[in-house]
Amino acid sequence: KADGLELIAAAALLDPSATANLIATHVNYKVVSRSGSKEVAQAAQALLEAVADVPRRVEAFLTAMARERADARDEEDERAAAEEDLGGPLSAGDEVLILPAEDGDEPEESLGTVLGLAGVEGVPVKLESGRRTVVPRARLRKAPPRKDPVGAAAEGEATAAGYPGPEAQATANVEAPTLLAKQPEGQAAKNADPVRLQWDSSFSHPYVGAMSGTGDGVFCRACKSWVATRHFAHEAFLRHARAAHPRPPQDWKGPVPDF
């Protein structure tokens, strides 16, 4: 029975008029004439009307589906725009800042880590204390990336001691330029410093003090000044140490480098 109805529906979608004529001639006429029942005749007529109505119902179904899909896309675009206004979408593992609630109550803890996707009640967050909670999305903002703790702490200590930072040292170097001999192109490419994303953990030197968290300077303990570097390349500091301090300073009490 189901297979027959599917065939009739497919044929009616392609050509409803021919399908209705075929059913009326080869099926309904014989069934109605042999049964002589008014109920059978009414059912046969209802079948013909349903066959003629198949194209309209299919078109209405497709139109409604297209409208629902368009509405869903609009809602998705609105959610994406709202996410961008809040700092972008959140993923598991992202560090977030927790803002105060609308009633003015300050949050117990202002930092947390996203545990998963947002639900109806909010975003699951693990606080710094280890406690897990759900926070409304509107109260969460992506936390800025943290600075290298080792480099930042050392740089802060050097600055607190009264020594200029790498930016000030670089400015001083610009104000008093040093003339360098021009090297051939091949030799300059050979001597180019490597590009890194962080300081080499195996690098150490007796004269090294603070190392800038942004990779643009190393503090020299021998001359108590910053040596400009680029892209976390400590090779520039080694060249400085060899040229400026072939021997330790007179008041130097630390280990002596082995060049």
Backbone as CSV, one residue per row, in Angstrom:
resi,resn,N_x,N_y,N_z,CA_x,CA_y,CA_z,C_x,C_y,C_z
1,LYS,0.831,-1.203,0.000,0.000,0.000,0.000,0.871,1.261,0.000
2,ALA,1.919,1.271,0.858,2.777,2.439,0.931,3.521,2.662,-0.376
3,ASP,3.996,1.569,-0.988,4.709,1.708,-2.260,3.802,2.291,-3.330
4,GLY,2.531,1.838,-3.361,1.593,2.356,-4.347,1.326,3.840,-4.162
5,LEU,1.213,4.278,-2.896,0.977,5.703,-2.628,2.192,6.544,-3.033
6,GLU,3.403,6.022,-2.804,4.594,6.756,-3.199,4.685,6.895,-4.714
7,LEU,4.299,5.841,-5.439,4.317,5.914,-6.902,3.304,6.929,-7.408
8,ILE,2.107,6.924,-6.802,1.079,7.871,-7.212,1.522,9.312,-6.928
9,ALA,2.151,9.528,-5.762,2.602,10.873,-5.407,3.695,11.356,-6.363
10,ALA,4.648,10.472,-6.721,5.713,10.861,-7.637,5.165,11.168,-9.026
11,ALA,4.218,10.306,-9.488,3.633,10.542,-10.806,2.803,11.828,-10.818
12,ALA,2.076,12.089,-9.731,1.265,13.304,-9.655,2.123,14.548,-9.631
13,LEU,3.319,14.464,-9.047,4.215,15.611,-9.011,4.727,15.948,-10.410
14,LEU,4.944,14.918,-11.233,5.446,15.142,-12.596,4.336,15.599,-13.538
15,ASP,3.190,14.905,-13.465,2.066,15.232,-14.367,0.761,14.886,-13.663
16,PRO,0.192,15.807,-12.897,-1.017,15.487,-12.122,-2.219,15.160,-13.004
17,SER,-2.361,15.830,-14.135,-3.516,15.589,-15.000,-3.497,14.178,-15.585
18,ALA,-2.356,13.755,-16.108,-2.265,12.414,-16.685,-2.432,11.352,-15.615
19,THR,-1.893,11.595,-14.423,-2.026,10.622,-13.331,-3.478,10.474,-12.909
20,ALA,-4.198,11.598,-12.793,-5.617,11.520,-12.410,-6.442,10.803,-13.472
21,ASN,-6.173,11.052,-14.738,-6.913,10.367,-15.804,-6.649,8.868,-15.783
22,LEU,-5.391,8.495,-15.539,-5.048,7.074,-15.504,-5.752,6.367,-14.355
23,ILE,-5.753,7.011,-13.170,-6.419,6.394,-12.006,-7.931,6.320,-12.228
24,ALA,-8.487,7.377,-12.748,-9.941,7.389,-12.966,-10.359,6.338,-13.988
25,THR,-9.570,6.119,-15.018,-9.949,5.191,-16.095,-9.709,3.739,-15.718
26,HIS,-8.558,3.432,-15.154,-8.174,2.036,-14.939,-8.434,1.532,-13.526
27,VAL,-8.633,2.434,-12.566,-8.817,1.975,-11.189,-10.186,2.368,-10.661
28,ASN,-10.427,3.661,-10.559,-11.672,4.104,-9.939,-12.913,3.600,-10.667
29,TYR,-12.899,3.637,-11.980,-14.099,3.240,-12.735,-14.470,1.788,-12.452
30,LYS,-13.444,0.918,-12.492,-13.731,-0.506,-12.268,-14.143,-0.771,-10.828
31,VAL,-13.480,-0.135,-9.874,-13.813,-0.378,-8.466,-15.199,0.150,-8.128
32,VAL,-15.524,1.363,-8.592,-16.815,1.968,-8.278,-17.951,1.228,-8.957
33,SER,-17.728,0.840,-10.218,-18.795,0.151,-10.957,-19.086,-1.212,-10.378
34,ARG,-18.084,-1.884,-9.866,-18.322,-3.218,-9.314,-18.870,-3.160,-7.893
35,SER,-18.460,-2.173,-7.121,-18.926,-2.114,-5.731,-20.320,-1.518,-5.626
36,GLY,-20.589,-0.506,-6.392,-21.890,0.157,-6.303,-22.089,0.897,-5.001
37,SER,-21.027,1.172,-4.272,-21.117,1.832,-2.975,-20.831,3.314,-3.123
38,LYS,-21.648,4.130,-2.421,-21.416,5.567,-2.440,-20.124,5.925,-1.689
39,GLU,-19.836,5.188,-0.621,-18.622,5.462,0.143,-17.376,5.233,-0.712
40,VAL,-17.379,4.146,-1.508,-16.242,3.856,-2.379,-16.107,4.948,-3.439
41,ALA,-17.235,5.419,-3.959,-17.204,6.476,-4.962,-16.644,7.773,-4.379
42,GLN,-17.025,8.083,-3.137,-16.498,9.285,-2.488,-14.987,9.169,-2.243
43,ALA,-14.541,7.958,-1.839,-13.111,7.753,-1.608,-12.336,7.871,-2.916
44,ALA,-12.920,7.352,-4.022,-12.254,7.442,-5.319,-12.147,8.890,-5.771
45,GLN,-13.191,9.690,-5.525,-13.157,11.103,-5.879,-12.147,11.862,-5.026
46,ALA,-12.076,11.509,-3.751,-11.098,12.156,-2.863,-9.678,11.859,-3.307
47,LEU,-9.444,10.635,-3.828,-8.118,10.286,-4.327,-7.743,11.153,-5.530
48,LEU,-8.708,11.342,-6.428,-8.432,12.180,-7.598,-8.134,13.629,-7.197
49,GLU,-8.864,14.151,-6.221,-8.625,15.517,-5.756,-7.245,15.634,-5.081
50,ALA,-6.876,14.576,-4.349,-5.564,14.599,-3.699,-4.438,14.574,-4.724
51,VAL,-4.633,13.795,-5.795,-3.619,13.732,-6.853,-3.469,15.101,-7.513
52,ALA,-4.560,15.770,-7.774,-4.493,17.088,-8.399,-3.870,18.132,-7.471
53,ASP,-3.932,17.894,-6.163,-3.429,18.878,-5.197,-1.963,18.642,-4.815
54,VAL,-1.339,17.572,-5.322,0.043,17.251,-4.949,1.019,18.377,-5.293
55,PRO,1.024,18.948,-6.521,1.996,20.012,-6.825,1.883,21.220,-5.884
56,ARG,0.657,21.627,-5.570,0.484,22.789,-4.694,1.017,22.506,-3.290
57,ARG,0.747,21.314,-2.768,1.190,20.989,-1.419,2.713,20.858,-1.352
58,VAL,3.306,20.284,-2.406,4.770,20.172,-2.434,5.410,21.553,-2.500
59,GLU,4.856,22.427,-3.328,5.401,23.774,-3.438,5.276,24.524,-2.117
60,ALA,4.135,24.358,-1.427,3.958,25.004,-0.135,4.959,24.474,0.891
61,PHE,5.210,23.157,0.841,6.177,22.563,1.773,7.576,23.108,1.522
62,LEU,7.995,23.177,0.249,9.327,23.678,-0.069,9.470,25.156,0.298
63,THR,8.403,25.920,0.069,8.448,27.340,0.427,8.609,27.533,1.929
64,ALA,7.838,26.751,2.707,7.946,26.850,4.160,9.334,26.422,4.640
65,MET,9.892,25.368,4.019,11.223,24.912,4.416,12.278,25.969,4.093
66,ALA,12.154,26.613,2.917,13.107,27.662,2.555,13.003,28.844,3.504
67,ARG,11.763,29.185,3.920,11.579,30.297,4.845,12.204,29.972,6.205
68,GLU,11.999,28.743,6.690,12.575,28.351,7.967,14.101,28.350,7.907
69,ARG,14.633,27.894,6.765,16.095,27.885,6.622,16.649,29.311,6.606
70,ALA,15.951,30.221,5.926,16.396,31.615,5.903,16.344,32.220,7.305
71,ASP,15.287,31.909,8.056,15.187,32.418,9.427,16.316,31.863,10.291
72,ALA,16.626,30.577,10.092,17.707,29.975,10.877,19.045,30.636,10.557
73,ARG,19.261,30.956,9.276,20.503,31.627,8.897,20.575,33.025,9.501
74,ASP,19.429,33.733,9.496,19.410,35.069,10.098,19.722,34.995,11.593
75,GLU,19.155,34.002,12.280,19.434,33.848,13.705,20.900,33.517,13.947
76,GLU,21.468,32.671,13.066,22.882,32.327,13.204,23.766,33.552,12.983
77,ASP,23.405,34.383,11.993,24.173,35.609,11.757,24.066,36.557,12.944
78,GLU,22.885,36.654,13.524,22.710,37.520,14.687,23.537,37.017,15.872
79,ARG,23.546,35.681,16.070,24.362,35.135,17.154,25.841,35.386,16.914
80,ALA,26.270,35.233,15.645,27.683,35.482,15.328,28.045,36.947,15.569
81,ALA,27.133,37.863,15.175,27.389,39.282,15.400,27.446,39.595,16.896
82,ALA,26.550,38.967,17.658,26.565,39.180,19.104,27.855,38.640,19.722
83,GLU,28.345,37.489,19.221,29.608,36.937,19.715,30.772,37.892,19.425
84,GLU,30.765,38.480,18.229,31.828,39.420,17.882,31.779,40.649,18.779
85,ASP,30.580,41.113,19.103,30.455,42.265,19.994,30.993,41.945,21.392
86,LEU,30.914,40.658,21.772,31.385,40.245,23.093,32.842,39.805,23.080
87,GLY,33.521,39.998,21.945,34.942,39.650,21.879,35.263,38.419,21.076
88,GLY,34.275,37.836,20.391,34.535,36.660,19.574,34.044,35.391,20.247
89,PRO,33.902,34.314,19.481,33.405,33.057,20.045,34.380,32.464,21.055
90,LEU,33.835,31.749,22.028,34.639,31.114,23.062,34.751,29.621,22.784
91,SER,35.938,29.089,23.004,36.195,27.669,22.825,36.709,27.090,24.134
92,ALA,36.624,25.784,24.251,37.123,25.121,25.454,38.607,25.413,25.632
93,GLY,38.987,25.814,26.843,40.370,26.138,27.136,40.693,27.615,27.102
94,ASP,39.784,28.446,26.572,40.031,29.889,26.523,39.965,30.500,27.926
95,GLU,40.900,31.415,28.205,40.849,32.159,29.455,39.907,33.348,29.290
96,VAL,39.053,33.598,30.282,38.036,34.643,30.180,38.059,35.526,31.424
97,LEU,37.601,36.755,31.214,37.369,37.695,32.310,35.893,37.666,32.648
98,ILE,35.568,37.594,33.918,34.175,37.555,34.377,33.792,38.954,34.848
99,LEU,32.800,39.549,34.183,32.369,40.905,34.506,31.351,40.887,35.640
100,PRO,31.169,42.014,36.318,30.160,42.082,37.384,28.755,41.897,36.822
101,ALA,27.848,41.426,37.672,26.461,41.244,37.267,25.763,42.590,37.153
102,GLU,24.585,42.601,36.518,23.845,43.849,36.325,23.391,44.473,37.631
103,ASP,23.217,43.650,38.673,22.783,44.196,39.957,23.918,44.864,40.725
104,GLY,25.126,44.867,40.116,26.246,45.563,40.736,27.114,44.693,41.618
105,ASP,26.727,43.434,41.845,27.529,42.553,42.687,28.819,42.179,41.964
106,GLU,29.930,42.322,42.662,31.216,41.954,42.090,31.364,40.430,42.117
107,PRO,31.957,39.841,41.081,32.169,38.390,41.100,33.212,38.011,42.133
108,GLU,33.063,36.827,42.732,34.032,36.365,43.711,35.407,36.204,43.077
109,GLU,35.443,35.739,41.851,36.697,35.571,41.119,36.499,36.138,39.716
110,SER,37.513,36.834,39.211,37.353,37.532,37.940,37.987,36.811,36.763
111,LEU,38.682,35.699,36.989,39.320,34.950,35.924,38.857,33.511,35.938
112,GLY,38.790,32.911,34.743,38.376,31.521,34.647,38.768,30.939,33.309
113,THR,38.484,29.647,33.138,38.793,28.926,31.909,37.527,28.254,31.394
114,VAL,37.245,28.427,30.107,36.044,27.845,29.501,36.193,26.331,29.434
115,LEU,35.140,25.619,29.844,35.161,24.162,29.848,34.476,23.552,28.637
116,GLY,33.535,24.266,28.011,32.809,23.698,26.879,31.933,24.738,26.211
117,LEU,31.057,24.258,25.334,30.178,25.145,24.589,29.101,25.741,25.490
118,ALA,28.599,26.893,25.074,27.557,27.576,25.843,26.244,26.819,25.745
119,GLY,25.510,26.790,26.856,24.201,26.174,26.891,23.118,27.214,27.085
120,VAL,21.942,26.761,27.480,20.820,27.672,27.672,21.090,28.615,28.843
121,GLU,21.673,28.097,29.921,21.895,28.900,31.117,23.167,29.729,31.038
122,GLY,24.121,29.368,30.182,25.368,30.117,30.085,26.517,29.226,29.664
123,VAL,27.734,29.678,29.994,28.961,28.983,29.587,29.574,28.313,30.813
124,PRO,29.902,27.028,30.732,30.581,26.386,31.867,32.007,26.892,31.993
125,VAL,32.373,27.336,33.195,33.669,27.957,33.442,34.289,27.350,34.688
126,LYS,35.598,27.121,34.627,36.357,26.680,35.797,37.122,27.873,36.346
127,LEU,36.854,28.247,37.583,37.489,29.403,38.199,38.906,29.062,38.633
128,GLU,39.680,30.091,38.966,41.071,29.868,39.364,41.182,29.021,40.624
129,SER,40.177,29.068,41.477,40.180,28.270,42.700,39.888,26.800,42.438
130,GLY,39.466,26.472,41.215,39.111,25.093,40.885,37.617,24.846,40.876
131,ARG,36.841,25.799,41.390,35.383,25.626,41.429,34.799,25.803,40.025
132,ARG,33.809,25.012,39.711,33.160,25.078,38.404,31.784,25.726,38.547
133,THR,31.456,26.563,37.594,30.184,27.267,37.618,29.743,27.576,36.196
134,VAL,28.540,28.086,36.064,27.991,28.486,34.768,27.752,29.988,34.804
135,VAL,28.323,30.692,33.836,28.257,32.152,33.805,27.548,32.578,32.524
136,PRO,26.614,33.539,32.573,25.973,34.040,31.343,27.011,34.554,30.358
137,ARG,26.755,34.297,29.086,27.726,34.677,28.051,27.998,36.184,28.047
138,ALA,27.006,36.994,28.351,27.165,38.443,28.306,28.169,38.949,29.340
139,ARG,28.472,38.145,30.362,29.402,38.569,31.409,30.824,38.059,31.180
140,LEU,31.073,37.444,30.033,32.392,36.887,29.755,33.073,37.647,28.627
141,ARG,34.334,37.906,28.789,35.156,38.495,27.746,36.455,37.693,27.667
142,LYS,36.991,37.570,26.453,38.260,36.868,26.305,39.365,37.626,27.036
143,ALA,40.157,36.898,27.810,41.262,37.520,28.520,42.407,37.789,27.558
144,PRO,43.119,38.904,27.716,44.274,39.182,26.845,45.356,38.144,27.073
145,PRO,46.180,37.876,26.057,47.253,36.891,26.234,48.217,37.316,27.325
146,ARG,48.636,36.333,28.085,49.547,36.630,29.183,50.971,36.804,28.674
147,LYS,51.684,37.766,29.279,53.068,38.010,28.916,53.948,36.928,29.508
148,ASP,55.094,36.672,28.854,56.040,35.685,29.340,56.397,36.016,30.790
149,PRO,56.019,35.150,31.763,56.226,35.507,33.172,57.690,35.668,33.534
150,VAL,58.594,34.846,32.946,60.015,34.941,33.301,60.600,36.240,32.776
151,GLY,60.352,36.510,31.472,60.897,37.724,30.876,60.294,38.975,31.477
152,ALA,58.981,38.953,31.748,58.319,40.131,32.299,58.825,40.434,33.705
153,ALA,58.994,39.374,34.522,59.455,39.598,35.891,60.885,40.139,35.900
154,ALA,61.740,39.548,35.057,63.128,40.014,35.026,63.215,41.437,34.500
155,GLU,62.401,41.740,33.479,62.402,43.095,32.932,61.923,44.102,33.961
156,GLY,60.899,43.702,34.745,60.410,44.600,35.784,61.451,44.858,36.860
157,GLU,62.218,43.810,37.235,63.252,43.993,38.238,64.341,44.944,37.736
158,ALA,64.715,44.786,36.458,65.753,45.656,35.914,65.283,47.099,35.855
159,THR,64.023,47.298,35.467,63.480,48.660,35.398,63.379,49.280,36.776
160,ALA,62.960,48.459,37.785,62.847,48.969,39.149,64.206,49.352,39.707
161,ALA,65.270,48.687,39.226,66.605,49.004,39.718,67.157,50.293,39.121
162,GLY,66.417,50.908,38.185,66.840,52.182,37.624,67.502,52.078,36.279
163,TYR,67.538,50.876,35.684,68.144,50.718,34.371,67.098,50.940,33.297
164,PRO,67.463,51.554,32.190,66.467,51.806,31.139,66.000,50.510,30.495
165,GLY,64.774,50.504,30.014,64.226,49.327,29.351,64.773,49.176,27.954
166,PRO,64.422,48.071,27.270,64.940,47.838,25.922,64.497,48.896,24.934
167,GLU,63.278,49.463,25.111,62.806,50.471,24.174,63.636,51.749,24.310
168,ALA,63.914,52.143,25.580,64.723,53.340,25.790,66.138,53.120,25.290
169,GLN,66.674,51.917,25.512,68.021,51.626,25.042,68.082,51.653,23.528
170,ALA,67.023,51.117,22.875,66.988,51.142,21.417,66.930,52.568,20.896
171,THR,66.197,53.450,21.592,66.136,54.852,21.200,67.499,55.510,21.327
172,ALA,68.199,55.185,22.422,69.527,55.745,22.609,70.472,55.287,21.506
173,ASN,70.318,54.033,21.099,71.165,53.525,20.029,70.883,54.233,18.716
174,VAL,69.613,54.601,18.493,69.266,55.314,17.273,69.862,56.708,17.281
175,GLU,69.858,57.356,18.474,70.382,58.707,18.555,71.897,58.739,18.346
176,ALA,72.583,57.641,18.692,74.027,57.595,18.508,74.375,56.412,17.615
177,PRO,74.147,56.519,16.298,74.360,55.394,15.402,75.833,55.039,15.284
178,THR,76.090,53.786,14.999,77.441,53.290,14.806,77.624,52.915,13.356
179,LEU,78.713,53.368,12.747,78.968,53.063,11.353,79.472,51.642,11.230
180,LEU,78.878,50.897,10.335,79.251,49.509,10.109,79.721,49.355,8.686
181,ALA,80.689,48.496,8.492,81.183,48.222,7.143,80.134,47.436,6.374
182,LYS,79.962,47.783,5.124,78.978,47.105,4.284,79.484,45.712,3.946
183,GLN,78.607,44.717,4.134,78.966,43.337,3.852,78.383,42.912,2.523
184,PRO,79.022,41.953,1.860,78.422,41.388,0.641,77.084,40.747,0.960
185,GLU,76.211,40.670,-0.059,74.862,40.134,0.162,74.908,38.704,0.668
186,GLY,75.762,37.886,0.099,75.842,36.495,0.538,76.294,36.369,1.973
187,GLN,77.274,37.215,2.381,77.755,37.166,3.749,76.698,37.658,4.730
188,ALA,75.926,38.704,4.328,74.864,39.211,5.211,73.790,38.169,5.427
189,ALA,73.401,37.435,4.378,72.383,36.388,4.521,72.893,35.261,5.400
190,LYS,74.232,34.979,5.291,74.804,33.897,6.089,74.793,34.254,7.566
191,ASN,75.016,35.569,7.884,75.094,36.007,9.273,73.740,36.420,9.848
192,ALA,72.668,36.236,9.122,71.346,36.642,9.619,70.972,35.821,10.844
193,ASP,70.407,36.509,11.860,69.996,35.823,13.084,68.731,35.012,12.832
194,PRO,68.565,33.900,13.541,67.344,33.102,13.375,66.135,33.816,13.942
195,VAL,64.967,33.446,13.467,63.699,34.004,13.942,63.036,32.964,14.833
196,ARG,62.754,33.359,16.083,62.129,32.445,17.041,60.835,33.057,17.561
197,LEU,60.037,32.199,18.179,58.781,32.638,18.786,58.906,32.802,20.295
198,GLN,60.015,32.341,20.867,60.271,32.498,22.285,61.768,32.320,22.515
199,TRP,62.215,32.683,23.722,63.641,32.554,24.009,64.059,31.095,24.044
200,ASP,65.284,30.838,23.588,65.834,29.482,23.610,66.071,29.077,25.064
201,SER,65.394,28.017,25.515,65.490,27.610,26.919,66.884,27.103,27.275
202,SER,67.670,26.690,26.282,69.015,26.180,26.572,70.065,27.286,26.598
203,PHE,69.683,28.512,26.270,70.648,29.615,26.225,70.922,30.148,27.633
204,SER,72.202,30.316,27.962,72.608,30.924,29.235,73.937,31.630,29.032
205,HIS,74.166,32.662,29.836,75.414,33.425,29.743,75.594,34.168,31.057
206,PRO,76.815,34.241,31.576,77.027,34.917,32.874,76.609,36.376,32.873
207,TYR,76.649,37.040,31.698,76.323,38.456,31.645,74.830,38.715,31.434
208,VAL,74.062,37.699,31.215,72.637,37.881,30.914,71.877,38.213,32.196
209,GLY,71.066,39.286,32.110,70.178,39.626,33.211,68.737,39.372,32.812
210,ALA,67.999,40.434,32.631,66.612,40.296,32.212,66.537,40.032,30.706
211,MET,65.472,39.328,30.297,65.206,39.072,28.877,63.802,39.553,28.573
212,SER,63.681,40.464,27.649,62.383,41.073,27.348,61.363,40.020,26.956
213,GLY,60.162,40.156,27.490,59.102,39.205,27.160,58.641,39.283,25.735
214,THR,58.970,40.372,25.037,58.583,40.510,23.627,59.707,40.148,22.676
215,GLY,60.870,39.733,23.209,61.954,39.268,22.365,62.783,40.355,21.729
216,ASP,62.701,41.601,22.234,63.414,42.692,21.583,64.540,43.268,22.430
217,GLY,65.016,42.541,23.437,66.117,43.065,24.228,66.584,42.089,25.294
218,VAL,67.901,42.132,25.604,68.509,41.345,26.677,69.329,42.305,27.529
219,PHE,69.159,42.254,28.832,69.873,43.156,29.727,71.258,42.593,30.010
220,CYS,72.282,43.412,29.783,73.672,43.008,30.006,74.097,43.451,31.406
221,ARG,74.455,42.490,32.227,74.869,42.811,33.604,76.262,43.419,33.651
222,ALA,77.064,43.185,32.609,78.437,43.709,32.603,78.461,45.222,32.402
223,CYS,77.665,45.710,31.445,77.647,47.155,31.184,76.369,47.815,31.695
224,LYS,75.469,47.014,32.306,74.248,47.525,32.919,73.412,48.322,31.920
225,SER,73.164,47.728,30.768,72.353,48.358,29.729,71.680,47.256,28.918
226,TRP,70.681,47.657,28.150,69.937,46.711,27.316,70.607,46.575,25.957
227,VAL,70.673,45.366,25.476,71.178,45.066,24.131,69.984,44.726,23.257
228,ALA,69.802,45.479,22.185,68.635,45.272,21.316,68.755,43.956,20.556
229,THR,67.651,43.213,20.509,67.572,41.964,19.747,66.296,41.975,18.918
230,ARG,66.140,40.978,18.070,64.932,40.857,17.251,64.494,39.400,17.222
231,HIS,63.196,39.204,17.382,62.585,37.882,17.234,63.245,36.850,18.166
232,PHE,63.512,37.253,19.421,64.047,36.340,20.439,65.402,35.737,20.032
233,ALA,66.162,36.433,19.202,67.467,35.939,18.762,68.537,36.449,19.725
234,HIS,69.111,35.565,20.564,70.129,35.968,21.532,71.511,36.126,20.900
235,GLU,71.634,35.775,19.616,72.934,35.878,18.947,73.471,37.316,18.970
236,ALA,72.580,38.308,18.897,73.016,39.701,18.956,73.677,40.004,20.298
237,PHE,73.165,39.418,21.376,73.774,39.637,22.694,75.163,38.991,22.755
238,LEU,75.315,37.805,22.157,76.618,37.146,22.166,77.656,37.983,21.421
239,ARG,77.242,38.577,20.291,78.165,39.432,19.564,78.557,40.652,20.398
240,HIS,77.574,41.211,21.095,77.865,42.356,21.971,78.845,41.964,23.066
241,ALA,78.630,40.805,23.693,79.499,40.382,24.800,80.929,40.171,24.317
242,ARG,81.100,39.573,23.141,82.451,39.331,22.635,83.161,40.646,22.285
243,ALA,82.415,41.583,21.693,83.034,42.828,21.242,83.248,43.813,22.379
244,ALA,82.241,43.957,23.268,82.313,44.983,24.309,82.995,44.502,25.584
245,HIS,82.981,43.193,25.838,83.519,42.682,27.103,84.413,41.468,26.846
246,PRO,85.512,41.674,26.117,86.428,40.526,25.947,87.021,40.069,27.276
247,ARG,87.074,41.020,28.238,87.495,40.701,29.596,86.418,41.176,30.568
248,PRO,86.241,40.508,31.681,85.221,40.937,32.650,85.544,42.323,33.198
249,PRO,84.517,43.082,33.574,84.752,44.386,34.198,85.563,44.231,35.490
250,GLN,86.196,45.322,35.948,87.057,45.263,37.120,86.281,44.869,38.373
251,ASP,85.030,45.330,38.469,84.249,45.022,39.664,83.403,43.757,39.501
252,TRP,83.654,42.978,38.470,82.843,41.777,38.210,83.218,40.666,39.198
253,LYS,82.231,40.106,39.853,82.443,39.050,40.833,81.757,37.745,40.465
254,GLY,81.095,37.713,39.315,80.395,36.510,38.912,81.248,35.600,38.060
255,PRO,80.629,34.557,37.496,81.365,33.641,36.624,81.882,34.370,35.397
256,VAL,82.985,33.874,34.856,83.597,34.472,33.684,83.187,33.674,32.459
257,PRO,82.668,34.341,31.412,82.240,33.597,30.225,83.426,33.021,29.473
258,ASP,83.202,31.875,28.853,84.214,31.230,28.043,83.849,31.426,26.585
259,PHE,84.407,32.418,25.948,84.098,32.713,24.562,84.708,31.665,23.639
